[in-house]
Amino acid sequence: MHFQGESWRFLFRVLTYIKPYKELASYTLFAAGSATVLELVPPWLIKRAIDEGVGKKQPQLLLTLVLGMVGIYVGKGVLNMVRIRLNNALEQNVIFDIRNQVFQAVQRLSLSYFDDRSTGEIMSRVNSDVENMERIFIDGMENLLIAGVTLLGVTTMLFVLEWRLALVALVPIPFLIYSAIFFTTHIHPRYKTVRHELAQLNAFLQDRLSGIRETMIFNRQQYEGTRFEERNRAVCEGSLSVARLWSLYSPSMTMLASFGTVAVLGVGSYLAALGSLTVGELVAFLAYAAIFYAPINQIHAINHMLQHALVAAERVFELLDTGPTVLEPKDPVIIPERLTGAIGFHQVSFHYLENQPVLEKLDFNIVPGETVALVGATGSGKSTTISLLMRFYDAKEGMITLDGYDVRKMSIQSLRDQFSLVRQEPFLFNGTVRENIAYGKPHATFAEIEHATQAACANDFIEQLPNRYETHIGERGVKLSIGQKQRVAIARAFLKDPPIIVFDEGTSNIDSETEEGIQEGLQNLFANRTTLIIAHRLSSLRKADRILVIEKGKIVESGKHEMLISKKGVYAKLFEAQMI
């Protein structure tokens, strides 16, 4: 078996996950090794049966040898049963740990990581690639041990029986080693291609399933079917490329091993004819030779499997080794559990791409309890301002503060505990109404949840659902209307009860009764809290304490609605355009 330097590193890293279960691993390996040692005994008993039991006419010895073989096969069967159970327990524990670690790593990553990758591609690493790593534990480690013990034991027995025949049996080994090196060198990049194409296929599938309603609305089923077929074909061609190489490699290995068996038979028969070897020794040698080449072929098969598993491991470890771009401070400042909600932007600049600034020297302050709206054309920097405030990204220049604390010196958890984000079309999880509301406070009592829904004006519609709070709402809350989803999100924010609310106001059209219920819930939510509104409908901002108009990453106007209208500046033009 041959591995490149990187492959060895990944293999050793995977095997470190066994450390917490070293006792279980030891029992597994002991059972596997014992079963393998027992497998070496029958050929020796066959030799004695032929040379002594038959040749010297000792029927009593024959009976003893036969019973001995029965006992060996029973013992081997019991050991293999124990080995399988122990190995499965070991493998499932290790994969459980890896999958947990991968998911936790995903949770720690910054938002920029998800900006550059599709959900389906990340899911492929968490699910498919981790599952393929299983092979290292199911077949790799255990079968390599069995093959290694078998080879060592059989080689010893071959030299004990007849050293000249043992040398003949070793003749194919250099060719087998060379072939393994050639195969591994060429199969590894092909498996990388297959894993990449499969990840792309999963990403496409996840995206299209999420947008199935749009596909139906635009009647694009055939179009999407063609696009899926193209990606599916790429996976198919990659897999066939692997299969073609394996179809050359595997039969070649078997053929070389067969040549070794033929050579042993020829030379052994000649030695037996000369009287240098007994018939029993020849039969035993041939039996050992069959056992000798079997683990060699098995190692080649394991090599094939491990290359696939190691490519998957590379992708998993690449994710695990990717650190967040927004880092926790080494010594976070100690802040009160609940801040008052004072916000400060001090000469803040930011860009996603070099030489393409999104915010430039942004400077403003918000006092606790104030309601401030951010207004501007698409791409002006409104959403980026909120993302920097909640440290989804870090400012390139300047400083952002909460109650005077630099947000970069606060722990990320304590910082985000101060916020609730409510969108016009919020994201809801595939679960029950209660579970989605309780996401704001996972250990909340039902009384607390009910109080939050009443404050959000959501209680009436929830009571009319088939199972009230235990009603399943489907993926992304598809079974609820836009207004109902928003009131669930408002209730979720109420339950969290933070000092600062960020409201991303949408432009969706909803009926006046629903609008009235939502506005009442929002007014309850905004009361006595600092509120930032990312505004789209300017007509709804008459009650805002202050409106900040952002243009090309800079604040160009600031004031109340009526004042800004009277100035006939940027805000007035935006408002007039919306009214038209």
Residue, then its C-alpha position, 0 to 999 in steps of 0.5 A: m500500500h502506498f500513500q502520499g505525504e499528505s495522505w499519511r498526515f490525514l490518515f494519522r489525524v483520522l486515527t487520533y479520534i480513536k484515542p478516547y476509545k482506546e480500550l474498545a479499540s484494543y479489544t477489537l484488535f485483540a479479537a481480530g488478531s486472535a481470529t487471524v492467528l487461528e486461521l493459520v492453524p488448519p493448513w498445519l493440521i492438514k499436513r499432519a492429517i495427510d503425512e501422519g494420519v493417512g500416510k502412517k495409518q493413524p485413524q485416532l490421530l485423524l479424528t483428533l485433528v478433525l475435531g481440532m479443526v472444528g474447534i478452531y473454526v468455532g472459535k474463529g466464528v465466535l471471535n469474529m462475531v465479537r470483533i464485528r460488534l466491537n468494531n461497529a461500536l468503535e466506528q459509530n462512536v468515532i463517527f458520532d464525534i467527528r460529525n459533532q465536531v464538524f457541525q460545531a466547527v460550522q457553527r463557529l465560522s463567520l458569515s463570510y464563509f457562507d457567503d462564498r459557499s452554497t448550503g448544499e456544498i457544506m451539507s455534503r461535507v457534514n454528511s456525505d464526506v463524514e460518512n465516507m470517512e467511516r470506511i477508514f474505521i469499518d474496513g481500513m484499520e481493522n482489515l489492515l491489521i488482519a492482513g498484516v498479522t496474516l502476512l507475518g504469520v503465513t510468511t513465517m510458516l512458509f519459511v518454516l515449511e520450505w524456504r526455497l518455496a517461500l522465496v518462489a512465493l515472494v517473487p510477485i511481491p515487487f510487481l504488486i508493490y509497484s502496481a499499488i504505487f502506480f494505482t494510488t498516484h493516479i486514483h487519488p486525484r480522480y477521487k478528488t474530482v468525484r467528491h467535488e462533482l458530487a458536492q456540486l450536485n448536492a448544492f444544486l439539488q438543495d437549491r432547486l428543492s428550496g426553490i421548487r415553487e418558483t420552478m413550478i410557477f415558471n414551468r421550468q421542470q424540464y429546464e431544471g431536469t436538463r441542468f440536473e442531468e448535466r451535473n449528474r453526468a459529471v458525477c457519473e463520468g468521474s465515477l466511471s473514470v475511477a472504475r476504469l482504473w480499478s478494472l485494470y488494477s484489480p484483475s492485474m493484482t489477482m493475475l500476478a498473485s495467481f502466477g505466484t500460486v502456479a510457480v509454487l505449485g510447479v516448484g513444489s511438485y518438482l521437489a515432492a517428486l524428488g522426495s525433498l517435500t512430502v505430499g502433506e507439506l506440499v498441500a499445506f504450503l499451497a494452503y498457506a500460499a492461498i492465504f498469503y495472496a488473499p491478504i495481499n489482494q485484500i490490501h489492494a482493495i483496502n487501498h482503493m477504499l482508503q483513497h476514497a475515504l482519505v479524499a473525503a477526510e481532506r475535505v472534512f479537515e479543510l472545513l475543520d481547519t478553517g477558522p472564523t474571520v471574526l475572532e473572539p477577543k483573548d480577554p473579553v471585557i466584562i459587561p453587564e448582562r443587559l446593556t442600556g442600548a447606546i450605539g456608537f459608530h466612530q469613523v467606521s469604514f468597510h469593504y468586501l472587495e479591495n478598492q470597492p468601499v461599502l461604508e466610508k467614515l460612518d459616524f453617528n450615535i444612538v441613545p438608549g430607547e431611540t428608534v432610528a431608521l436607516v434609509g438609502a438606495t439598494g447597495s448604499g450600506k444599510s444592511t452592512t451597517i447592521s452586520l458590522l454592529m452585530r459583528f458578522y463582519d469586522a470594520k476595516e477602520g474605526m470603532i463601533t461601541l455598545d454602551g461605550y464598549d468596543v464590540r471587538k472587545m466583547s465576547i461574541q455571545s455577550l454582544r449578540d445577546q443584546f440583539s434580536l433581529v426581525r425580518q419582514e419575511p423571517f426565517l422559521f425552522n421546520g418544526t412547531v410554532r412553539e419550537n420556533i418561538a422558544y428559539g429566542k429562549p430555549h428553556a422558556t416556560f409555556a407561560e413565558i411563550e404565551h405571554a410573548t405571543q400575546a405581546a406580539c399579537a400572535n395568540d389569536f391566529i395560533e389558537q386557530l391552528p389545528n394543534r395550536y402551539e404544537t402545529h408543524i409549520g413546514e420548511r421555512g414556515v411554508k404553512l404560514s402566511i407572511g403576516q403569521k410568520q412575522r408575528v411568530a418572529i416578533a414573539r420570538a424576539f419578545l421572548k429573548d427580551p434584548p435591549i436592542i431590536v433590529f427590524d429589517e422592514g420589507t416591501s411585501n403587500i399584506d392586508s390592512e387587518t394583518e398590517e394592523g396586527i403586525q404594527e401593534g406587535l412591533q410597537n409593543l416590541f419597540a417600546n423601551r428598546t433601542t430600535l434600528i429599522i432598515a427601512h424600505r417603505l418610507s411612508s412608515l417612518r413618520k414615528a421614527d425618532r430619527i432617520l439616517v439617509i445613507e448614500k454610497g456608504k456615507i450619511v448625507e442627511s439626518g432628521k425626522h420625516e417631516m424635516l427631511i421632506s421639507k429639505k427637499g434633499v435625497y430623502a425627499k426624492l426617495f419618498e417622492a419616487q415611492m409615492i409615484 
